[in-house]
C-alpha cells in the first residue's frame, strides 16, 4: 500500500516516527496502548514527524523484530496488531497497524511502571481515572448502570418510577416482577446503579442537573450575573422534568401575524430541548464523581453540557450526525427511557434535535474526552435587532422606531427583573406560574400592543372567570394599565 494516504490522514489515527527509539521505547509504545484502547491507528516508521520527510529504515528486519519483541513484552494484554513493509522512492518503511482491542485496558508495563494510554488529538496521554474505569468495564463487557451497588432493595423505593410508568404507558409497574427484569435489581436483591438513578432516594451525588439563566451572552458571577438558577438532584425522571420546566420558564414565546393567523414561536423548539436533555441523562458518564449536567441559558443561545465524551473516543464535531451509530454508555437507563417513550431505541436522537430547527446551523454538537455539548441558537434573539436595522435603513426619522425595537429586544430578562421586583413588593407570595405567565404575555405584546381578556386566558391556560383576578394582580403591581375598555397594555 502506498504511503500517501497516511501522509494526509488525521493525526488522531496516524503517528510518524523517524525510527523506534531504543533507549526510551515508551515514546512510541504508549501510542500502541492508546490505539488499542481507543480508536485504532497506525504508526508509520521511517518518516520524520513534522515535515513528513521520507527517511526510510535501515536494517528493516532487525527493526521489525525489535518492535515485535517490545510490543509483546511491554503491552498487557497483548494488543491486536500487524506489521506491514512498504517500499517507496528506493527506501523501505514499515507500518504498525494497531486495532482497537476487545479486552481493554491495554497497559504499557515495564519494571515499576504500568499505565494505560488513550488518544487525545494527535497525542497519546495517560487515561484519566474516569476513562480508565470505563476501559476496565469495557474489558469485562459490562456497563456502569448494570453494576451491583452496595444498597439492598429494602434501602430504596421507586414510587416516582411506578407512577410515571403508569402515566406514560398505561400499564402497571409490578416491582416484584419488573425491578429485576428491567435490570434495576439483581437476583440477590441488590440495587444496580441504574436502580439507584431511578430510585426516590438521592444516593448518587453526581446525579444532578444545574440550570442557570445568565444575563447577556456569556457567563459572569453567579451572584450578580444570573436571572435564575436552580439545582436538581436525585431521580433522573425528576431531573428531566425539572430541567425541561426550567427551560420553558426562561424562554419566550414570540408571536407574529401571518395572514389572518397569529403564529407562536418559542426561543427553542421544546422537542429539541427534551431530546438533548434525554441524551445527556442517558449517555453521560456517571463514573465522573463530582460532575453534573449543566443547562446554561444566555440571551442568544443555550448550552446543554453532559459529563463524558463519546464512548468510542471520536469527536462528534468531526462526524455526520445522520450516520452516528448508537453506542449506549448506560443501556439499562436507555431501555427504561425507551419504555417510557422518552427515547427511541434506534439511536437517532441527534438527528431529531437537528431536524427540529429549520436551519441546521442553529444547533451545534461538540465533544472531547470529558464533555458532550449541545448548543442551540435562540430563534427569537435577533428579531428585535432586525427591526432596528430596518428602522435605521429608513433614515433619521425612523430612530424612534429603532428605539422601540430595542425596547422589545430588552424583553425577558429585563422584564423579569422588573416583574419580580414590583410583584414581590405587592404580592410577596404570588405563585411562580403567575410570574411566568406575565413574562410570556409581555413577550407577545411588548409595550406598544394592547391585549384583551382572551389573550390572558390563552397564555395562562385559565377560564375567563379567572382572568379578572390575574389582571387585578398586574394592575395593582403597576405592570399593566387599562388601555381602553377590556383592553390593557404594559407600562415602562
C-alpha positions in Angstrom: 0.0 0.0 0.0 1.4 3.5 -0.9 2.3 5.9 1.9 0.4 8.9 0.6 -3.0 8.1 2.3 -1.1 8.1 5.7 0.6 11.4 4.9 -2.7 13.1 4.6 -4.7 11.2 7.2 -5.9 12.7 10.5 -3.1 12.7 13.1 -5.5 11.3 15.6 -5.2 8.0 13.7 -1.6 8.1 12.5 1.7 8.8 14.1 5.0 9.2 12.4 8.4 8.0 13.7 11.8 8.5 12.0 12.9 5.4 14.0 11.8 3.5 17.0 13.9 4.8 19.8 15.7 2.0 21.7 16.7 3.9 24.9 13.1 5.1 25.5 10.6 2.9 23.7 7.8 4.2 25.8 7.7 7.2 23.4 6.0 5.0 20.8 4.7 2.1 22.9 2.3 4.4 24.7 0.8 5.1 21.2 0.3 1.3 20.7 -1.5 1.3 24.1 -3.6 4.4 23.1 -4.7 2.9 19.7 -5.6 -0.4 21.3 -7.6 1.4 24.0 -9.5 3.9 21.9 -9.9 4.1 18.2 -7.3 2.0 16.3 -4.4 3.6 14.3 -1.1 3.2 12.5 2.5 4.1 13.4 4.5 4.8 10.3 8.2 4.2 10.8 10.8 5.8 8.6 9.0 9.2 8.1 10.1 12.3 10.1 7.3 13.8 12.1 6.7 17.5 11.4 7.9 17.9 7.8 6.9 14.3 6.8 10.3 13.8 5.0 10.8 10.2 3.9 13.9 8.9 5.7 13.4 5.2 5.4 14.5 2.4 7.8 17.9 0.7 7.6 18.2 -2.9 8.6 14.4 -3.3 8.4 14.3 -6.9 9.6 16.1 -6.1 12.9 13.9 -3.1 13.4 10.7 -5.1 12.9 11.9 -7.9 15.1 12.7 -5.5 17.9 9.3 -3.7 17.5 7.5 -7.1 17.9 9.6 -8.0 20.9 8.8 -4.7 22.7 5.1 -4.8 21.9 4.7 -8.4 23.0 6.7 -7.9 26.3 5.6 -4.4 27.4 1.9 -4.1 26.3 -0.5 -6.1 28.5 -2.6 -7.8 27.5 -1.2 -8.5 24.0 -2.9 -6.0 21.6 -4.3 -6.8 18.2 -1.7 -5.6 15.7 0.1 -6.4 12.5 3.2 -5.0 10.7 3.4 -4.2 7.0 6.5 -3.2 5.0 6.4 -0.6 2.2 9.0 0.2 -0.4 8.8 3.7 -2.0 11.3 6.1 -3.6 14.0 3.5 -3.2 13.5 3.4 0.5 11.8 0.9 2.8 9.4 1.7 5.6 7.2 -0.3 7.9 3.7 0.3 9.4 2.4 -1.0 12.7 -1.4 -1.3 12.4 -3.0 -1.4 15.8 -6.7 -2.3 16.2 -9.0 -1.3 19.0 -8.9 -4.3 21.3 -11.8 -6.3 22.8 -10.3 -6.6 26.3 -9.1 -3.1 27.4 -7.4 -1.6 29.2 -4.1 -2.2 27.4 -1.3 -1.1 29.6 2.3 -0.1 28.9 4.0 -2.2 31.6 7.7 -2.2 32.4 9.6 -2.6 35.7 7.6 -0.5 38.2 5.6 1.4 35.6 2.1 0.4 34.5 -0.1 3.0 32.6 -2.9 2.9 30.2 -3.0 5.5 27.4 -5.7 7.0 25.2 -5.6 9.2 22.2 -6.3 12.9 22.6 -6.0 14.8 19.4 -2.6 13.9 18.0 -1.1 12.9 21.3 -1.1 9.7 23.4 -1.9 10.6 27.1 -2.4 8.7 30.3 -6.1 7.8 30.7 -7.7 9.9 33.4 -9.4 7.9 36.2 -12.9 8.0 34.7 -11.7 6.8 31.3 -9.6 4.1 32.9 -12.7 2.9 34.9 -14.7 2.8 31.7 -11.9 0.9 29.9 -12.0 -1.7 32.7 -15.7 -2.1 32.3 -15.4 -2.5 28.6 -12.8 -5.2 29.1 -15.3 -7.0 31.3 -18.1 -6.4 28.8 -20.1 -4.5 31.4 -21.6 -1.1 31.7 -21.7 1.2 34.8 -25.5 1.1 35.2 -25.6 -2.7 35.1 -23.2 -3.0 38.1 -24.4 -4.0 41.6 -24.4 -1.2 44.1 -23.9 -1.6 47.9 -27.6 -0.9 48.5 -30.2 -3.6 49.1 -33.8 -3.4 47.8 -35.1 -2.5 51.3 -32.9 0.6 51.2 -34.8 2.2 48.4 -38.2 3.0 47.0 -39.5 3.5 43.4 -42.7 5.5 43.8 -41.8 8.1 41.2 -40.9 5.4 38.6 -44.0 3.4 39.3 -46.3 6.4 38.9 -44.5 7.7 35.8 -44.6 4.3 34.2 -48.4 4.0 34.7 -48.9 7.6 33.4 -46.7 7.2 30.3 -47.6 3.6 29.3 -51.0 3.0 30.8 -49.5 -0.2 32.3 -48.8 -1.2 35.9 -45.3 -1.5 37.0 -45.1 -4.5 39.2 -42.0 -4.3 41.4 -41.8 -8.0 42.2 -41.5 -8.7 38.5 -40.2 -5.6 36.8 -37.4 -4.4 39.0 -35.3 -7.4 38.2 -36.4 -7.9 34.6 -35.7 -4.2 33.8 -32.2 -4.5 35.3 -32.8 -2.3 38.4 -32.3 -5.1 41.0 -30.1 -8.2 40.8 -31.4 -11.7 41.7 -29.6 -11.3 45.0 -31.8 -8.2 45.7 -29.0 -5.8 45.4 -29.9 -2.5 43.6 -27.9 -1.8 40.4 -26.6 1.7 39.7 -29.4 2.1 37.2 -31.8 1.3 40.1 -30.1 4.0 42.2 -30.5 6.5 39.4 -34.3 5.8 39.3 -34.9 5.4 43.0 -36.6 8.1 45.1 -33.6 8.5 47.4 -30.7 10.7 46.1 -27.9 8.2 46.9 -25.7 9.2 43.9 -24.4 12.7 44.4 -23.4 13.0 40.8 -27.0 12.6 39.6 -27.6 16.3 39.4 -28.6 19.0 36.9 -27.6 22.6 37.4 -29.6 25.1 35.4 -28.7 28.8 35.0 -30.2 31.7 33.1 -27.3 34.1 32.6 -27.6 37.8 31.9 -26.2 38.6 28.4 -24.4 36.3 26.1 -21.7 34.9 28.3 -21.1 33.7 31.9 -20.5 36.0 34.8 -20.6 35.9 38.5 -23.3 33.6 39.9 -24.5 36.2 42.4 -24.7 39.2 40.2 -25.0 38.0 36.6 -27.9 35.5 36.7 -31.6 35.9 36.3 -32.5 32.4 37.5 -30.5 29.4 38.8 -31.7 26.1 40.1 -30.0 22.8 41.1 -31.9 19.5 40.9 -30.7 16.1 42.2 -31.8 12.5 42.6 -34.2 10.5 40.4 -33.3 11.0 36.7 -37.0 11.2 35.7 -37.3 14.1 38.2 -34.1 15.7 36.7 -35.6 15.5 33.2 -38.9 17.1 34.2 -37.4 19.9 36.3 -34.7 20.8 33.7 -37.3 20.9 30.9 -39.6 23.2 33.1 -36.6 25.5 33.8 -36.0 26.0 30.1 -39.8 26.6 29.5 -39.9 29.2 32.3 -36.9 31.0 31.0 -37.9 31.1 27.3 -40.2 33.5 25.5 -43.0 32.6 23.1 -42.9 35.3 20.4 -46.0 35.9 18.3 -46.3 37.3 14.8 -49.3 37.7 12.5 -49.2 35.6 9.3 -52.2 36.4 7.1 -55.2 36.1 9.4 -53.4 33.9 11.9 -51.1 34.7 14.8 -48.2 32.2 14.9 -46.2 31.5 18.1 -42.6 30.5 18.2 -40.6 29.7 21.3 -37.0 30.7 21.8 -36.1 27.0 21.4 -38.0 24.0 19.9 -39.1 22.2 23.1 -38.9 18.8 21.3 -35.2 19.5 20.7 -34.7 20.6 24.3 -36.2 17.4 25.6 -34.2 15.2 23.2 -31.0 16.9 24.2 -31.8 16.5 27.9 -32.7 12.8 27.4 -29.4 12.2 25.6 -27.5 14.0 28.3 -29.1 11.8 31.0 -28.8 8.5 29.1 -25.3 8.9 27.8 -23.4 10.9 30.5 -20.5 9.3 32.3 -21.7 8.7 35.8 -18.3 7.4 36.8 -17.1 11.1 36.9 -17.7 11.9 40.6 -18.4 15.5 41.5 -19.8 16.2 38.0 -23.2 17.1 36.8 -25.2 18.1 33.7 -25.3 21.8 33.1 -28.0 23.8 31.3 -26.7 27.3 30.6 -29.1 29.7 29.0 -28.0 33.0 27.6 -29.7 35.8 25.6 -28.7 34.4 22.3 -28.2 30.7 22.9 -28.4 27.7 25.2 -25.8 25.0 26.0 -26.6 21.6 27.5 -23.3 20.1 28.8 -23.0 16.4 29.7 -20.0 14.8 31.5 -18.2 12.3 29.3 -17.4 12.4 25.6 -18.4 9.9 23.0 -17.9 6.3 24.3 -15.8 5.3 21.3 -13.4 8.3 21.7 -14.5 10.1 18.5 -15.4 13.7 18.4 -18.9 14.5 17.3 -17.9 17.7 15.5 -15.9 15.6 13.0 -18.9 13.3 12.2 -22.1 13.4 10.3 -24.8 13.1 13.0 -27.1 11.4 10.4 -24.7 8.4 10.4 -23.6 8.2 14.1 -24.5 4.7 15.3 -25.9 4.3 18.8 -23.2 3.3 21.4 -25.0 3.5 24.7 -22.9 4.1 27.7 -25.9 3.2 30.0 -28.1 0.6 28.3 -30.4 -0.1 31.3 -31.3 3.6 31.6 -31.7 3.9 27.9 -34.1 0.9 27.9 -36.2 2.4 30.7 -36.4 5.8 28.9 -37.4 4.0 25.8 -40.2 2.1 27.6 -41.4 5.5 28.9 -41.4 6.9 25.4 -38.6 9.4 26.2 -36.1 7.9 23.8 -36.0 5.7 20.8 -34.1 2.5 20.6 -32.6 3.2 17.1 -30.3 6.0 18.4 -31.4 8.8 16.2 -31.6 11.5 18.9 -29.0 13.9 17.4 -30.7 13.8 14.0 -34.1 14.6 15.7 -32.5 17.6 17.5 -31.1 19.0 14.3 -34.3 18.4 12.4 -36.3 20.4 15.0 -34.6 23.5 13.6 -35.4 24.9 10.1 -31.7 25.8 9.7 -29.2 23.0 10.6 -26.7 25.8 11.6 -29.0 26.7 14.5 -27.7 23.8 16.5 -24.2 22.5 17.0 -22.7 19.5 18.7 -19.2 19.2 20.1 -17.3 16.8 22.3 -13.9 15.8 23.7 -13.0 13.0 26.1 -14.5 14.9 29.1 -17.8 16.5 27.9 -20.5 16.5 25.2 -22.1 19.8 24.4 -25.3 20.7 22.5 -25.5 24.4 21.6 -28.8 25.8 20.4 -29.4 29.3 19.0 -32.2 31.4 20.4 -34.6 31.6 17.5 -36.1 34.9 18.7 -32.9 36.6 19.6 -32.3 38.7 16.5 -35.9 39.5 15.8 -35.6 42.8 17.6 -32.2 43.5 16.0 -33.7 43.1 12.5 -36.3 45.7 13.5 -33.6 48.1 14.5 -31.7 47.6 11.2 -34.9 48.1 9.2 -35.7 51.3 11.1 -32.2 52.7 10.7 -32.3 51.9 6.9 -35.3 54.3 6.6 -33.2 57.3 7.9 -33.2 59.5 10.9 -37.0 59.8 11.0 -37.2 56.2 12.0 -34.9 56.4 15.0 -37.9 56.3 17.3 -38.9 53.1 15.7 -35.4 51.7 16.3 -35.6 52.7 20.0 -38.9 50.9 20.2 -37.4 47.8 18.6 -34.6 47.9 21.1 -37.0 48.1 24.0 -38.7 45.0 22.6 -35.3 43.3 22.4 -35.0 44.0 26.1 -37.8 41.5 26.7 -37.5 38.6 29.0 -34.5 39.2 31.3 -35.1 43.0 31.9 -38.9 42.5 32.2 -38.3 39.6 34.5 -36.3 41.7 37.0 -39.0 44.3 36.9 -41.9 41.9 37.3 -40.2 40.2 40.2 -39.4 43.5 41.9 -42.8 45.0 41.5 -44.8 41.9 42.2 -42.8 40.9 45.2 -43.4 44.3 46.8 -47.2 44.0 46.5 -47.7 40.2 46.5 -44.7 38.5 48.1 -46.4 35.1 48.0 -47.6 35.1 44.4 -47.0 31.9 42.5 -44.2 31.3 40.1 -46.8 30.3 37.4 -48.2 33.8 37.5 -44.8 35.4 37.2 -44.0 33.2 34.1 -47.4 34.0 32.6 -46.8 37.7 32.8 -43.4 37.3 31.1 -44.9 35.2 28.3 -47.7 37.8 27.8 -45.1 40.6 27.6 -43.1 38.5 25.0 -46.1 38.6 22.7 -47.3 42.2 23.1 -44.4 44.3 24.4 -45.0 47.9 25.4 -47.0 49.0 22.3 -49.7 46.4 21.6 -52.8 46.1 23.6 -54.2 42.8 24.8 -57.6 41.5 26.0 -59.1 39.0 28.3 -59.0 36.3 25.7 -55.2 36.7 25.3 -54.7 36.4 29.0 -56.9 33.3 29.2 -54.9 31.7 26.4 -51.4 32.5 27.8 -52.3 31.5 31.4 -54.4 28.5 30.4 -57.3 29.5 32.6 -61.1 30.1 32.3 -62.3 33.7 31.7 -63.6 34.0 35.2 -60.0 33.7 36.5 -58.7 36.3 34.1 -60.1 39.2 36.2 -58.1 38.2 39.2 -54.9 37.9 37.2 -55.4 41.4 35.6 -56.0 42.8 39.1 -52.7 41.5 40.2 -50.9 43.1 37.2 -52.7 46.4 37.5 -52.1 46.6 41.3 -48.4 45.8 40.8 -48.1 48.6 38.3 -47.1 46.3 35.5 -50.0 47.0 33.2 -52.7 49.7 32.8 -56.1 49.7 31.3 -55.9 51.0 27.8 -59.5 51.0 26.6 -62.5 49.1 27.7 -61.5 45.5 28.2 -58.0 46.0 26.8 -54.7 46.5 28.6 -51.1 47.3 27.9 -47.7 47.0 29.6 -46.2 50.2 31.1 -42.5 51.1 31.3 
